[in-house]
Structure formats: structure tokens, C-alpha cells
Amino acid sequence: MRTSSRTPALVAVVTCALAMWLGYLNKARCAAPPFDPQGRSVRFDAVKDATVCYSDIQQLWIGRGINLHLFPFLDGGITRDGVLTGGTVEYPVLSGILMWVGALRADTDVEFLLHSALLLAPFGLLVAWYLGRLAGWAALLWSATPPLVMYAFLNWDLPVVATTVGAVAVLGVRRWPLRTRAVIAAVLLAVGFCLKVYPGIFVLPLIAYVLTGGDEPGPRRDVRGAVAVGAAAAATVIAVNLPFALLGYPGWRASFEFQGNRAADATSNSIWYWGLRPLVGGYQDTEVTAEYNDLVSVVSPLLICAAFALALWLGWRRYRRDGCYPWVAVGAAMLCGFLLLHKVHSPQYTLWLLPFLVLLRVRWPLIVSYLTVDLAIGIGVFLWFDATMTRTDTTIPLLLTLVGVWGRAVLLVVLFFVFAGAPLRRPDPTPPDEERPLMPAMSGKPG
């Protein structure tokens, strides 16, 4: 008897809740009384790296107006030295709102961490449910692997992952016209852009999917549908950002300026810091030079755009071969290019990639390899920070960090071409709709 797709979804939700609970307990080790006058746990700076319990949530309790309950962006700005002031945070506006809501009834970083976890957790559960419905038991890759424990409450990433998975789920509702589904998906991706930017890149392959007729039979071009998708995404981004830009332009602009000026330094975990910096800035210490920063600021976006163009072109080749533009696979390849080539690769970005490993049915050796190197950097980089600050032996932490950085880089290149070249696996026509995943799985085998 075939298992209903609701069963793996329910199991994925339960295991996701358990993983997030463990993740919260891990981060809460850094948050405990006594507190300083600003409500920050005194122990935080002493143990955050050595015990690998650091979270941006606790870190940003002070320094962004959060502990003062300032509404984000309206009275903020950025100094000439690149320091954010007032209520400005370094993330897009909707993430700023989430941070503000999480702090509303909090007087200490302990309460802020707890309230933020309660605010973010439903989005993690929603991702688990949709992945279970979309891909069956493969959803346990999201719910029952180390990244969710390590990163669920490292930053505010669960809502943005939910918008991406939600967009894929909407495209699987075949009883709606394609144009309707695609416009709703575009709005969700635009909301994701206003949370953490990266879902915005998926609008491009979605436009190509609609332009080429998507999953509807017959060779045709839907130019109006493609324009509607792009217009819906753009209108959503404008509608969300315009009030902030009008009411607090300096604070709103400062968040973009801060990210534009951010250096690919020791906190970036990027191939630029560990690969290019030795050639330009040297290995004498952890500092970076202006020459190096300027070079990365030019080369990184150029290569990211090149990776996007290559993924879109390979997707078009697959459309010519298979008759359907693989927008999810192309989006996944674009994400791999972004993660590899962006000047910052924070550990929690693994949560962005995990749903695509589920939906596109990547082979297990690749998955296990990626999770292994991710674990190496997810632990090693914090131990390296601690060893560097305390001037203790850095050998093992540095080895773990390098294994993580370069192992992840190699696997992202492999995954880019696996995603961009993977043929569609046709859906099994025999099970009734209620007994199969909501969308056909996509093979990770190279074409």
C-alpha cells in the first residue's frame, strides 16, 4: 500500500520541531544571567565562540537600536566609518520588522532570543510541511540533519526559506492556471527578496518558465504571462520598500550601503578571504587591505552575473531538449553560483540550499559530502575565532575551517552543473493525486 504524502509531511514537521528545539537549547547556552546594563548576558562574549553557541540574534540585541525598541530604519543612518546608527539594521526591511517584533516585549537578550525563536519556528515547520508534501520522505533532509540544529536561530533565515519553498509549492497546484500560479509565486519570491534578497534571483528562471509555456501542453510563448510575473515581483518589492524609503530614506539606504561596503574579511567564510587575500593582502594577520577589498567588490559581482547567465543558458538548452524550462533546477544552480562567488558566505546560508537538495533529489554521496564539510566549517570557524582571539593553538580549528571553505566550494561547483544539467524525471502517472507528492521530483543525475 502506497504511503500518503501527508505522512512524511507530518513526520518531517515533528522532526523539524525537535531539531529546532535542540537548536534553541544550543543557542541558549550563550544567553543567561547576569546581564550588563543594556540587558546583554555577561557570559556571551566569553563563551560564544569557544562553545559554538553564537547567534546573530543575541549579538545584535545591542548596537542596532533593538534593545531600545526603535522601529527599524526610520531614524537610522550610517557614519563615514560604515557604522550603522539609530534603528537601521543591515538586512532588508522585512527582516528588520521581524527583529523589531521579536524585541517588543524583551528586556534582555535571553528574552529576545526566546521570542525570536518562537517567531521564526513556524516558518521552519511550514518549510518541513511543504517539503514533505512536495518530495515525500526526502523532506527529512531538511528536518533531521545538523544544519537545522546549528543554524535555525543563528540568524533570521527561516522566513525567507519559507517564501522560496512556498513559491515552488504554488507552482505545483495544477488546478490553477499557470499565469495565476506564477504571479503568486513571483509575489512570494519578492517578499523573500525583502527578507534576505536571494529569492529575487529565482524570478528570472520563473519568467523563462512562463514564457516557454511552463507545464501546460503545446508549444507556445506566453509573453504577457512572463511580463506579468516580472511586474508582480517588481511591484511587490516597491510596495514593501517605498514606505521606508519615503519615511526614513537615510536609514533605508544605509542598509544597502552597509552591505555594499562589507569586506570579505575573516568573518566572511568566503573563497575570496582564503584564496585571493593571500595573493593580495598576505597572511600576516586577519586584516584585509583596501586593494583587496576593491578587487573583490568588482570581481565578485561580475562572476556572479556570469554564473547566473550560464545557468539560464544551460536551462534554455534543457528546454530545447526536454520541452520544459527547469526553473527550479536553474534557480538552484544560480544559488550555487551566488553562494560560491559572493564575498560573504555565512554558515546559515546552508539553510537556503537544503530545500533544493530535497526537491531535486540529489544523490546521497553529494549530500553527505556537503553536510560533512558544512559541519566542519559550522564548528571550525567559531573555534578558529576563539583560538585567534585567545592566542591559543589554531591548528585544528584552522584545518576544519579550510576543509569547510574549500570542500564546500568544490561541491558547489559540482552541484551547479548537476542542477543546471539535470533532466526532468517524469511523474509516475499511476498513483492518485492524494497519494503522491504535489510536484514531480527532479533527478540529480547529469544530463
Secondary structure, DSSP 8 states (H G I E B T S, - for coil): ----THHHHHHHHHHHHHHHHHHHHHHHTT--S-B-TTS-BTTHHHHTTTTT---HHHHTTSSSSTTTT--TTTT-EE-TTS-EETT--SS-HHHHHHHHHHHTT-SSHHHHHHHHHHHHHHHHHHHHHHHHHHHGGGGHHHHSSHHHHHHTTTSS-HHHHHHHHHHHHHHT-TTS-HHHHHHHHHHHHHHHHHHHSGGGGGHHHHHHHHHTTTTSSSS---HHHHHHHHHHHHHHHHHHHHHHHHH-HHHHHHHHHHHHH----TTS--HIIIIIHHHHT-SSSS---HHHHHHHHHHHHHHHHHHHHHHHHHHHHHHHHHSS--HHHHHHHHHHHHHHHSS---GGGHHHHHHHHHHTT--HHHHHHHHHHHHHHHHHHHHHHHHHHHT---HHHHHHHHHHHHHHHHHHHHHHHHHHH--B----SSS-GGGS-SS--B--S--
